[in-house]
Amino acid sequence: MIQRILEAVIKERIGDGKAIVVLGPRQTGKTTLVEKIAGDINNPLMLNCDDFYIRGQLENANTENLRSIIGNNRLVVVDEAQRVKNIGLTLKLITDQFKQVILMVTGSSSLEIASEINEPLTGRKWEYMLYPISWKELHDTFGYLKSMQQFEQRLIYGMYPEVINNPGDEVEILKQLSGSYLYKDLLSYSGIRKPEILEKLLKALALQMGNLVSYSELANLLQIDKNTVSNYIDLLEKAFVIFRLQPLSRNLRNEISAKRKIYFYDNGIRNALLNNFLLPDYRADIGALWENFLISERIKHMHYSRQHSGYYFWRTHQQQEIDWIEEANGNFMAYEFKWGRKRRKKIPVQFSEDYKCNQLEVIHRDNFLSFLGIDVGGK
């Protein structure tokens, strides 16, 4: 089993009186993670909210109901909490009235759960994202050689646990994941009225991955209004399918500030949407895949190591651009992503002057591990 970085992070928080909330895409291993942690604690209570009866017990529960449910259990795990109406108030009651109880909560979509729990649990929770397997987790589990032997497969088929653990069945698994995984929560949500439009939008975003995205152009392509495009993209982001990268702009006239870039949390899901599983040497989109891989992996690394930098891309109307910029405490780090090896690039003069950043690091196949927080000194 691949060791998850969040396990150690969460164990540090157990017993401090706050709820632990683990969000993230479906099938990334949230239930497996909390069950493993629960196995080390006496008297755990697992409440799977996919179960109709358990949902009914937790909806609008009062203190006495909860006392009957919890009993003498020291740990309470509420799995798939987004399925329970008014779950935020129920969780608040547990944290406030049952001080001896360790509360862990998982959710596969922030469509409902974010609004439900944020206000009731203000100051009462630690919140984490569990992403698909990170390259660091792969490296730490299998070592340098075995993880690098999988390099091309992971670039194409992605990092979902089930995909990694079932070599040879990657395409079939990804087809299932990119269907039920993507649509299960979205299609039950009232904001989705045209599922066929959602599917077309996802394919359009997959084709434009890493490029500047215009909502107006997408609206014209799909023959829908721009507000619908915006709403659907917002829902896809809350369902942890895609994420948006904002442009770095300090209101300078030559900087692009209106358009965004959109990436997928996992290369395999993106490729499944396009039904394209060709290996890197046979792909015209390898540059975009490489960029998506590096950005999604860097986000995992920053989250798990609790680095709280802002991140952006930068582009001017004169076509000057930088792929990835991190800002922390007013300091900027700039990165360019190249599939080809040992390609150097000078930092744009305009960016250097405006943001006082004089260093741009090119990330390629020979040095990407350090970008992902992996020390390969001894390999």
N, C-alpha and C positions, 0 to 999 in steps of 0.2 A: 504494500500500500504506500502511495506517495504521501510523505509527511507534509502537512500543510503548515505554513508559517503562522497563520492565525491561531493555531492551537496554543502555542506558547504565549502569544499576545493576550488571548482571552484568559488563559489560566492566571496571568498576572492580575487580572481584574476581579477574579472571583472572590467574593466575600467582602467587598467594599461597600455593599448596600445598594448598588445601582444595578438596574437591569442591563443585560448584554443583548444587543440587537444585531443580528447578522442578516444583512440583505445581500442580494445578488441574483444573477440569472438562474433560471431553472437548470437543474442537472449539474451544478458545479460542485456538489458535495456538501451542502449546508447540513442536511440531516445526518450524513455520515460523520461530519465534524462534531456536531453537538452530541451525538450518541457516543462518540469516542470519549469526549470530555466527561459526559455523564457517567460513563463506566468507571471512572475513577472516584466517584462521589457516592456515598451511601444514600439509599432511599431516593433515587431519581424518579420523577413522574413525567412520562412522555405524553403530551397531548397533541395528537395529529389532527389539525383542523380540516383536513380533507374528509374526516369522518363526520357525517351529518349529526350524529348524537352529540359528539364533543362540541361542535359548533354551537348547537342549541344550548348546551350547558354554560358556555362562556359568554353568550350574548346577553347583555344587560344583567350580568351576574351581580349579586350583592355580597356583602361580607360573609354572611352565614352560608350562602351557597358555596362560596370559595373555600370556606373552612372545611366543608364536607368533602369538596373535591381534593383539596391539598392534603388533608389529614396530617400525618407525621412526616411527609416527604420533605427532604432538605432542599432538593433541586427540582424546579418545575421548568420544563421545556415546552414552549408553545410553538409548534412547528406549522409553517404556512399560515401565519397569523392574519394575513390579508383577507382570509376567507370569513373572518368573524366580524359581524357588525358591532360597532362601538367598542372594538377591542382595546382602544387606547384607555378608556375609563376602567375597563377590567384590569389591565396591566397596572394602572396607577393604584388601584385598590390593593393589588398584591404587594407592590413595592412599599406602600404606606402602612398597610395593616399587618403584614406578615414579614416582620423584619428579619426573622431567622431564615427565610426562604431565599435561595439563589434563583433568580429568574433569568432564563434565556429565551430569546424570541427569534424566529427566523421568518423571512418573507421573500417571496420570489418576484415581487413587483412593488414599486413605490406608487402605483396608480392610486391605491387606497391607503396603504399602510402609513405612508409618510404623513399625510394630513391627519390620519387617525391618531398617531402616537406622538407626533412632535410636540404638540401643546401639552397634552396630559403628562408626558414624561419629561418635560423640560427640567433639566438638572437632575434627572433620575436615571439616566441611561448612558451607556457607552455604545456607540454605533460603528459597525464595521461592514465592509463589503468583502464578500468572498467571490473572487473572480474564477474563471477557468484556471487550470493549473498554470502556474508561472514557470518561466524558464529556470529561475533560481530553485524552485521546488523540484523540478525535474533534475537539475544538475546536482542538488544536494542529496537526492535519493539514489540516482543511478551513477553519479560520477561524470567526469568530463568526457571520457571516450564514449560511453554508452549514450549519453545525452546528445552528443554531437553526431553520432551515427543516425539519430532520428531527425536531424536538422531539416532536411528537405520535406520529410513527411509532416513535421509539425508546422512548417511554413504553409503547406497546402491543406492539410486536414485539421489543423488547429489544435487546441489544448484542452478540450473537454475531457474529463476523467474517463468516461466510457469509451471515447474515441481512442485515447492512449492505451487503455487496457485491453482493447480488442483489435489488434492488428489484423488486417485483411477484411474487416467489416466496416471500415471507416465510412465509406460512401453510404451504405444503408443506414448506419446510425445517424449520420449528419442529415440525411433526408428526413428522418423521423424528427430529429431535433429542430430542424429549420421549419417544420410544420407545426406540430403540437407545442413545442417550446416557444415559438414566436407568437402564436395566435391564441393560446389557451386563455390567458388573462385579458388580452386585448379585445377579443371578440365578445367577451362577456361584459365588456365595459360599454356604457351607454354612448360614449363619444365616438364609437366606431359604427358607422351606419352602412359602409360600403366595403366589405372585406376584399372584394376584387381590386378596389383602388389601392388598398393597403399593400397588397401583394405586388402590384405594378410599381408602387412607390418604392418598396424595398429593393426591387430589381434595378430601378433607376439609380437609387443611392449606391447600390453595389457597383454599378458601372462607373459612377462618378467618385468612388471612394478616393479620398485624398485630394480631390480637386475642389476649386471654389464652387459652392452650391448657391444657385439663385432660386429662391422660392417661386419667383414669377416664371422662370423658365420651366420649372417642374410642373407648375400649374398649367401652363400651355401644353406641355407634353402629355399630361394626364387628362387634360380637358376638365379640370376642376378649378375652384377659386383658390387664391393664394392663402386665405385663412385656413382652409381645410388642409392644405399642405403643411402649414405651420403647426396646426393642432395635431396632425398625425405624427409628424416628426417629434413633437414634444412627448406624445404617448409612447412612441418607440424608444425614446431615451429613458423614460420612466420605467419601461419594461426591461431595461438593461440589454437592449438589442444593439443600439448604436449610441454614440456620444458625439457631441459637437465640440469642435475646437474653435475658440474665438480668435479673431485677429488682434494683435497688439497694436493699439492705436492711442496716441495721446492727442487726438484731434488735429494732427498735422495734415495739411491739405493733400499731400501726395500719397497718403496712406489709405489703403482700402479698409473700410470700417464696417460696411454693411453686410458683406457676404461671410459665410462660414465654411469650414471644412467639416465633413462628416466621416467618421470612421466606425468600424464594427469592433465589438469587444472580442471577436474571434474570427480569424481568417477562414476556418473551416465552415462556419455558418455563412459567411459571405460567399465562398466558392460554391456552396450547396445551392444558394439562391440562383446562381448563374449556371449551375450544372457544369462547372469547369474545374476538373481535378488534374489537369495536366501538370507535369513537373516543371520546375523553374526554367530549365533550358528551352522549353517549348512554349513559353508564355510571353505575350506582349505586355502583360500587366505586372510583371515581376517587380518593377520599381514601386508600384502602388502597394503590392502585397508586402514587400519588405518594410515600407514606411508604416503600414498599418500594424504589422507585427511588432516593430520597435516601439511605436507609440503606446500600443496597448500593454506591452510588457513593461515599459517604463512607468506607466500609471500604476500597474500592480506593485512594482518595486517601491514607488514613492508612498503608496498607501500603506503597505505592510511595514515599511521602515519609519512610518510616521513623519515623512517629510511633507511640509505644508507649503510647498511652492505653488505659485500660480503658473499656468502654462498656456502658451499661445503659439500661433504662427505669425509671420510678418510678411507683408507684401505691399508694394507700391504700384501705382498706376503705370510706372515706367518698367514694370516686370522685374524689379529687384525683389528677392524673396529669401526667407529663411524658414526651414521646415519646422523647427521646434525651438521654442524659447522658454526658459524657466526664470521666474523672478522670485527672489526671496530677500526680504529686508532691503528692497531698493536696488539689489544687485542682479545683473542679468547674465545668464549663460545661454549661448547660441549653439545649435547643432544642425548639421546637414546630414541627410541619409543617402548613401550611395550603395547600390548593389554591387557595382564594380569596385575592385580593390584599389587602395592607395591613390584615390583621387583627392587632390587638395583643392580648397576653395578659399578665396579671400573674403573676409567679412565686408559687406557693402559699406562704403564710406558713409552714406547717409545714416545707416543704422548706428554705426560707430559714433558718429557725431551727436546724434539725437539721444542715444541711450548710454553713452559712455561705456560701451562694451567693445573690447578690442580683440576678443578671441572667439573663433568659431571652430568647433571640433567636428570633423567629418567621421560619421559612424558607418563602418563597413563590416564585411564578414570576418575580418581578422581582429577587430577590436570591440565587437558589440557586447561581449560578455561583461566587460567593466562598466559599460553604460547601464547594464541591468543589475549592477551591484554584486557581481560575482568575481571573487578573487581567484585567478587561475595561475597563480605563481608556481604552485607545485602540480597543477592539473590533477 
